[in-house]
Amino acid sequence: MKLINHIKQHRARLDLTQQELAEKIGVRRQTILAIEKNKYVPSALLAFQIAWALGMNINDLFDLERGK
């Protein structure tokens, strides 16, 4: 299974830069970049913090993609 996220779309909808989102949740911009590119899977706590910062429900921000 693979964790897919919709952070970039919702961040853009709110006109937030990666840097601004990172500052809201206390991480580096590179962390947001890596998560958006699916190169890093956030911890449950970090995923909830991102969802909160974007005013989203975590279930609407992250999806599980099942392999074959």
Secondary structure as the mmCIF struct_conf table of DSSP 4:
data_model
#
loop_
_struct_conf.conf_type_id
_struct_conf.id
_struct_conf.beg_label_comp_id
_struct_conf.beg_label_asym_id
_struct_conf.beg_label_seq_id
_struct_conf.end_label_comp_id
_struct_conf.end_label_asym_id
_struct_conf.end_label_seq_id
STRN STRN1 LYS A 2 ASN A 5
HELX_RH_AL_P HELX_RH_AL_P1 ILE A 7 ARG A 13
TURN_TY1_P TURN_TY1_P1 LEU A 14 ASP A 15
HELX_RH_AL_P HELX_RH_AL_P2 GLN A 18 ILE A 25
TURN_TY1_P TURN_TY1_P2 GLY A 26 GLY A 26
HELX_RH_AL_P HELX_RH_AL_P3 ARG A 29 GLU A 36
TURN_TY1_P TURN_TY1_P3 LYS A 37 ASN A 38
BEND BEND1 LYS A 39 TYR A 40
HELX_LH_PP_P HELX_LH_PP_P1 VAL A 41 SER A 43
HELX_RH_AL_P HELX_RH_AL_P4 ALA A 44 ALA A 53
TURN_TY1_P TURN_TY1_P4 LEU A 54 GLY A 55
HELX_RH_AL_P HELX_RH_AL_P5 ILE A 58 LEU A 61
STRN STRN2 PHE A 62 GLU A 65
HELX_LH_PP_P HELX_LH_PP_P2 ARG A 66 ARG A 66
#
